[in-house]
Each structure stands twice: as C-alpha cells, then as structure tokens.
Amino acid sequence: MGLALGLWPLAAQRVAVTEKTLSNGMRLLMVERHDEPSVSGGWVAHVGSSNERPGMTGIAHLFEHMMFKGTPTLGTKDYRKDLQIIAEQEQVREQMRREESKLRAAYRRGEIDDLLKPENRTERLKELDKKSDELIARQREILVKNEFDRVYTTAGGSGENAYTSEDMTVYFITVPANKLELWMWMESERLWRPVFREFYAERDVVHEERRLSVEATPLGKLEETLQAMFWESHPYHWPVIGWPSDIPAYTKAQADEFYATYYAPQNVTLVLVGDLKADAAERLAEQYFGRIPRGPRDAPEVVTLEVKQPAEKRLYGEADTNPQVEILWHTVPYGHRDSYPLDVLARALSTRTGRLYKGLVLGSQVATEVYARQESRKWAGLFNAWGEAKEGCKPEDVEQGIYAELEKLKESEVPEQELQKVKNNFAAYEYRKLAANAPIMFQLLHHDGMGNWREINEAGPKYQAVTAADLKRVANAYLTKENRAVAIYTRKLARK
C-alpha cells in the first residue's frame, strides 16, 4: 500500500501547456521549461495514411520526404532554372502517363505479366525515361542537397527528423533557445512555400524504401497481408508506405492538391517546449506562421467505419523466421473509455512479470517470447497478442496458451495487488517521459495528432481509475473468437 501511495504524486504531475490559435487557424502549444537553454520544436499535420484513397496510398509518407526538399531560398542555386526544369518534367511525365495507361491495358489483356518490370516498358516509354533522367540530372546540378539539415546543424540544432503514421505526420528538431526565430522562419517557409523538387526521383527512393522495409524482410509481406485481412473496410487496410503499384503512379498535381488540403494552417499544430517566453513565442509565431493563408476548406474526416467481423479469420504463412503466432482483435479508438482498461490489461499480460511470460515461458514452456498490447488509433483500435514457439513446440501451442491466460482474466478478477503494480509501473513510466523537453514535445505532438493534447495530463488519472471489474468486462467484450484474426507463421522449408 505504501508503494501505491508513494507513486500518486507521480501520477498527479501536470504539464503546464499554453494553447493559442493564430489568425489563420493554426494552433500553437507551448510549455515553458528553463532547465536548459534549448527549445524542442515540432509540428503535426493531421494527416496520415488513413486520409488517403485507393490509387494514392503512401502519399502522406511521400510528403514526409518532400517537405525536406526546400523552398525558393533553400535547396537550390538557381530557383528560376529550378522552376523551368520542374515544368519540363511535368510535360514529359504527362506523356509518360499516357503510355503507362496503354501498358495497364496490355496487362489487363494478359500481354505482359508485370507493370513494373523494365523489360515490359514500351519503346516510347524508354525514350521518355531517358528524357526524364536527363531532367533529373540537370536539376541535381543546381540542387543544394540537405540544406535544411546544414543550416540547422550550423546553428546548433540536433535531432531533426520526421515520421508518418496511419493518423499523422510529424516534424521535429531541438535548437538552442537563441535560435527560436530561426526555427520559426525555417518551418514556416517550408509550410508556406515548399518546392517539391526531385518529386519523381523521390518516388523511386520511397519505392526502394518499401522494398527494403517490407519485401526484403522475412515477415514484411505477410504482415501486410494480415493487416489487409484484419481491416476489411477501414482505410487502415493499406500500409503507411503504400501499395507498390501506387507509389510510381503519383502525379505532382495530386501532390499539390493533397498539400493544399492537409497542410493548410487550420490542419497543423505547432509545439514548442523549452527555454522560451510564451508571449514572445506567440508573437513570433504570428509573424512567421500567421502569414500563411488559411486553406479554402477544412480537411475531410475519415468516415468509413470497420464492418463488424462475423467470424474468425485465419492466415497461415511460411517465412524464414522462427515459428510464431500473432492474434489481433478489434477494439476501440483513441480516447474511448474502454481504451484505458484494455491498455492496463495488455500491461498485465506483458513484460517478464506479466501473465503471458509466467504462463507460457516459465510455466508450460511452449514459448520463448510473448507480449500483448492495445493500440488505439485515431479512428479505430486493435488488441494484439504475440508469441514465438519454443523449439519442439508449434505456434498453435502458443496460441492455445494465450487463450488459456485470457480465459482466466475473463472468469475472475485480477487481484488488487497485481492491478496496483501494473498501475504503479505505468505511472512511473509516464513520469519519466516528462523529464525533458523533447519527450514532452513528442507527447504533445502525438496526443494532438490523435485529437486531444490534454491527454498528456488527463490520461494518468483515467488509468489509475481502472478497476479489476473493468479488466474482466473488456476481456469478455472484445477478446472473442469471432472478433479476432490469427496469423500462424512457420519456417519455410527448402524445396527439393
């Protein structure tokens, strides 16, 4: 009991956030912390792969790349020549698209077997490929590579990066406190006047990234198949990086429209954490970011809901990996009242002191590794249990072991001491994430991207309020046979 009481102050820690809205609708979140002379600055565009549509899957991730390409003053030695080359590229690409349409027709007739094979390209396409390559080479002669990074690094910046998820795209860096105005200028410039130079070359970079991260990994394509099977109607159906046939088909016109819709000021939130004065930072933000015109229309919401699953789905796959099982259940989105007990339930099952490890690794010894997690995305959620089979055991043995542990949770309530231990560990973990500028920034970016930055302060008490009865209730409500998809992976055997 003393341990529980000792951790309540940790759970009660609050981040003092100042929220402002600029004249164009862009929101600004600020946290003053004067522990060190630096500011962690980032911004979140409320767009991810779930906002895409078939034919354009992966374009949100492509934008993560394109937003580092520069502005009229950053990234080029000759902006006018840059624009001229971009215009010429569009003329060539329009001709290429007409030829590629003929290629797709030939594919549908069965005259070629793969649209992406170089040998299947027509002679006219090969000529246009050469013209396109020449224009890319000409543009590279006037490019200043990685100028964003160079300017920031020279000014003492560190940790510049970005990421794309199903629900958001985030950009961030840490700069010295006296370089906050530089951050304001740099970030507002690329939001206000981005130049999508190397657009078509970057598509090829993303295509290669997909090959390395998905197609060249043992479970990459099987994991994609599992997700596509699990999410039947929802846009979470497709991967963040996009389908391979969509990536080379994006047009710059599509990119311009996507940018105008989802990178409009009213769809972006700025986050600043560190050695700053909120009033002065707000004035700078209005000076630099406030000059960006508000978008003509608000970004549309995702309206497609996941259809209720009528029966269990199963996937059997072979790969160059250890035998394992992965089980997914449909649950609830971010902020749903049941997301908190589901998260606590996952934590009770996970780690080396959790029920899955004790039951399947130490107990029956059918598994070598196990975990569970609740993933509440913006529009929908899933609960995931995974285990790797021990030598001599089958993934199905691990699967049945997981179900056995879940049945115990469905039948009887978790003892109070066990539940409090999970809550204490959670409170301590959350407290550690608030110990420095960058972690606080990441928390605010994530929560705002998901729809409610106040969760940085409000989530802790909600987790502490979870009861043993809540865990039993959500286990019975969501972790059912008809609500799950199961993937069994076995080692691929050499073919004679």
PyMOL commands that set and color helices and strands:
alter all, ss='L'
color gray80, all
select helices_A, chain A and resi 2-11+49-51+59-66+79-108+118-120+123-142+147-154+177-192+199-215+220-230+235-237+247-249+252-262+265-267+278-291+339-349+355-363+395-411+416-432+437-450+455-464+468-478+481-483
alter helices_A, ss='H'
color red, helices_A
select strands_A, chain A and resi 18-21+27-32+38-45+158-164+169-176+268-274+313-319+324-330+367-376+381-389+484-491
alter strands_A, ss='S'
color yellow, strands_A
deselect
rebuild
show_as cartoon
